[in-house]
Amino acid sequence: MWSLLLLLSGTACVWYGWSRPRPSGARPRPRPAGPGRVATPPVRLTEAGRATLVTVGGSFLIIAVFTALSGV
C-alpha cells in the first residue's frame, strides 16, 4: 500500500517538474480581473523549484521500489 502511494506521488512530482514551462526573460502579464476574480500573475516554477520537485519525486520512486521489494 505504501509503495503504491509513494509511486503515485513520486510520479506526479516528476511529471509536474518536467512538464511545466521554463520562465522566460519577459515578465508575464497579470490576468485581467473579471467578476468575482482578483488579477493575479500566472505562476511558473523556477529552475530551483523544478529541480526540487524532480529530486523529491525521484526519491519517492526509489523508496517505493525498496518498500515493494521488502514487502512493507
N, C-alpha and C positions, 0 to 999 in steps of 0.2 A: 504494500500500500504506500509506504513512504517513498519507495523508489519511483513509483508512478507519479506521485506528487512532485518529487524533485525533477523528474524527467520533463514533465509538462511545464513547470515553472522555468527550468533552465532553457528549454526550447523557446519559450516565449521571450525571455530576456535576450537571448542571442538573436532571434529573429527581429525583435524591435530595434536592437542596437545596430544591426546590419542594414535594415530596410529604411531607416529614417534618412532624409536628405541632409547633406552636409550644409552647414551655414555658409552663405556666400558673403562677399565683402559688403554688399549693399544691405542697408537696414530694411527689414520688412515693414511694409505699411500696416498700420493697425486696421483691423476690420471695422467697418462702419457700424455704429450703434443703431439698432433697429428698435422697434417697440419691445420693451422688456429686456433689452440686451445692453451690456456695457462694452464700450470699444476696448478690445484687448489685442495686443500684438500676437501673431502666431508663434507658438512655442517650437523651438528647434533645439536639438541636442548639440552640445559642443563636442569636440573631439574627445575631451576627457570623460564626458558623460557616456559617449558611445563606447569607449574603451572599458569603462567601469561596468556597463551593462553586459558587454560581451564576456568580460573576465568573470563576473559573478555567475552569469548563465553557464559558462563553460565549467566552472567549479561545481555548480549544481549537477551538471550532466555527469561529471566524473564521480561525484559522490553517489549519484543514482546507480551507476554501474557497479560500484563496490558494494552498496547495500543490497542490490539484487543478487550479486554473487554470494554474499554472506548469508542470504536468506532472512534478513531482518525485515 
